[in-house]
Amino acid sequence: MIIKCPYCGPRDVIEFIYQGDATRKRPEPASTDQAAWNAYVYDRTNTGGSHREFWLHGGGCRQHLVVTRDMSSHAISSVALARDVAASINDGGRA
Amino acid sequence: MAERQSPLGAFFVPGDHGNAAAGVGVTLRERKNLSIVQVTAWIDTIPAVLTAIGSATGLVLQNKPGLGRVAGEKSVFGFAPGRYFVVGATPDLELRLRSAISSDLGTMIDLTHGRTVIRIGGPGSEWVLSKLFAIDFSEHAFPIAYGRATLHHDIHANIQRIDDETFDIYVFRTFARSFWQTLGHAAAEVGYRVE
């Protein structure tokens, strides 16, 4: 599998580390809702299709990435720097 | 000043090695007496840091992924967003960068004692490096003066292209001897000269 890093360009998957589901929404830190925290930590939908994920380009620029990958075919439809995605969300949009 | 010891030790053997049938395919040497500084800009200070690097070294860069400059013993290249290797042969490089880059602009760390720089040159250099690193070394994908951060058997390395057939490889000093031996094995096919 080749992931096209926004900074480094196309690189083999051996340079990357999977860092989990990027669709999870963390509960407010002060929340005492045990069900919400349990869902955040443990529940995964395993959609089987297009999925947003965090990857770390540990063997290259060492940036966190948000990758949209088809979990059946491994086809990658988008890759962005996680900090750009976060900035976009903070600005009110969604990458 | 005491002379810094090379980590290559007894494995640095000047002369010709490997397959000599077609002449010398690549030349290997260790670049010594360099200062190596990693500079990191904050997310909104990248242009200001590039300007400061330019004023401290004379090497002016634009903010473009992997872009670098080479002038004699001096070089600079980006290897991640807002992160740069700045290299020079003068021991006051870190001092000059620190006077140009305040903590408002970014951070820096002196890697001089943590990295070994191996220069590989010659017509076989792209071929030999392609055996070790899973990146495209052709000149259209890896232009002159550009830098790359990549892996060799899970070990991090930074590479800068110096000219059409010359590359500088920055490896961890503690892995330098192992890497040097592996590089020699990879270069044996084309014949190599150690200078």
Interface residues (C-beta under 8 A of the other chain):
Chain A: P6 Y7 C8 G9 R11 D12 I14 E15 G59 G60 C61 R62 Q63 L81 R83
Chain B: I43 P65 G66 F79 A80 P81 R83 A134 I135 A141 R148 A149 T150 L151 D154 H156
